[in-house]
Structures are given as structure tokens and as C-alpha cells.
Amino acid sequence: AQSVTQLGSHVSVSEGALVLLRCNYSSSVPPYLFWYVQYPNQGLQLLLKYTSAATLVKGINGFEAEFKKSETSFHLTKPSAHMSDAAEYFCAVSDRRASKIIFGSGTRLSIRP
Amino acid sequence: DTGVSQDPRHKITKRGQNVTFRCDPISEHNRLYWYRQTLGQGPEFLTYFQNEAQLEKSRLLSDRFSAERPKGSFSTLEIQRTEQGDSAMYLCASSLGEVAGTNTEAFFGQGTRLTVV
């Protein structure tokens, strides 16, 4: 079975600082990996996805993530945090049939002024 | 396109009552998914349809839960004999084909928040 583990349920950074949200996956086959963001009272929005093309994936709002097979990781980064980045972030995995998405438990990102 | 629409947005019901939620996917999206999200957790997969066929159901989907997509367009999720543990946000998503295609993704609605009292 496929799964993802998000390390840290809450991350707080200062505005302008580096954002690093950690995600490790477990899969017996090469996975598809995703990061979604959920703002309060809004639906989930796709930030980026890895589908075995480039290992460094660039997404919306300045976010990017790097697929590292040796570490089974897919950490999300942004060089400089903005107040508007405060939200819940979910790492997710799908199988090769890309039939359904399995989500992690989420990391709440807070931005300090 | 107005995106994935879910109705109602909020539902309060008494334990033991039946409830039904509706999801209208993005037009022409052939896949439709239902998820459940409890506070502080990530969405949990419940079931998905390709057109009108229900292709997969999670073990989370007990016999009290049933989902339909009769004409391959909108879908309904019914919970019979609701329990307090059913209180959660129920999310619907749709996609055109597989979720990891080059130009495809799953789009989520804002959800229906169910409170069982």
C-alpha cells in the first residue's frame, strides 16, 4: 500500500524566511507525488505534482519540490515566505494507475510578521 | 466553468437520521471522487467513479454509506442512520482522466460539513 508521512504537524517561519515542509513516501512502485494547499474555508488546490519527468518540480506561488528516490522524500520549499502562504499543506501519493490520491495528515504553516 | 460544486455546505442532523449530499463535478470530467476529512487530518479516500461506474470503495465506506452517479454527471453520497463519528467534512473532487496526467489534475469542491448531534 502507498502512503505518505508528513513530518511536523505545524511549522512556523518568519516572513521572508525559507519554507521547508517535509514529506516521505512509501511505495513499492514508482509513485506519483503531489502537494496540495488548503486555505481556510476553501477547497484543496494543487500546488505541484511529480510524474517521473524532472525530479525538481516547480509549482504555483513560488513553491517547488524535489523527488529524491534514495531518501524516499518529496519535500516542499519556498525561498521566501509571504504572509499569504499561511495555510494547511498536504503531501499526497497516487499509484501508477493514477486512480486515487492518498493524502498525508497535513502540515499547518504559520507565518510570523 | 464554476468548478466543483457541493450542496449543502453545512448540515446538522440528529443521530440516527439519514443525510444525502450532492456533488456537481466540472462538466465533462469523467472521474469523480469522494473523501472524508476530520479536524486535523488529511482527506481520507472513500470511493471514486469513472462515468457512472463505481470502480473502488474504501473499507472506510461502511454499509451505511452509499454513493451513486447515475448518469455519469452529478453524484450523491448518502449516510444512513448517522452516528456522531460521521461528523466530518465530506469532499468531492473531479478530474478528466487520471489525476497524474500531464495536463490533468483533480479539482476539489469546498466540501459539505456534517455535524451529527
Boltz contact constraints between the chains, C-beta under 6 A:
constraints:
  - contact:
      token1: [A, 32]
      token2: [B, 100]
      max_distance: 6.0
  - contact:
      token1: [A, 43]
      token2: [B, 108]
      max_distance: 6.0
  - contact:
      token1: [A, 43]
      token2: [B, 109]
      max_distance: 6.0
  - contact:
      token1: [A, 43]
      token2: [B, 110]
      max_distance: 6.0
  - contact:
      token1: [A, 44]
      token2: [B, 108]
      max_distance: 6.0
  - contact:
      token1: [A, 46]
      token2: [B, 105]
      max_distance: 6.0
  - contact:
      token1: [A, 51]
      token2: [B, 100]
      max_distance: 6.0
  - contact:
      token1: [A, 90]
      token2: [B, 42]
      max_distance: 6.0
  - contact:
      token1: [A, 94]
      token2: [B, 99]
      max_distance: 6.0
  - contact:
      token1: [A, 94]
      token2: [B, 100]
      max_distance: 6.0
  - contact:
      token1: [A, 98]
      token2: [B, 98]
      max_distance: 6.0
  - contact:
      token1: [A, 98]
      token2: [B, 99]
      max_distance: 6.0
  - contact:
      token1: [A, 98]
      token2: [B, 100]
      max_distance: 6.0
  - contact:
      token1: [A, 100]
      token2: [B, 45]
      max_distance: 6.0
  - contact:
      token1: [A, 100]
      token2: [B, 48]
      max_distance: 6.0
  - contact:
      token1: [A, 101]
      token2: [B, 99]
      max_distance: 6.0
  - contact:
      token1: [A, 103]
      token2: [B, 42]
      max_distance: 6.0
  - contact:
      token1: [A, 103]
      token2: [B, 43]
      max_distance: 6.0
  - contact:
      token1: [A, 104]
      token2: [B, 42]
      max_distance: 6.0
  - contact:
      token1: [A, 105]
      token2: [B, 41]
      max_distance: 6.0
  - contact:
      token1: [A, 105]
      token2: [B, 42]
      max_distance: 6.0
  - contact:
      token1: [A, 106]
      token2: [B, 42]
      max_distance: 6.0
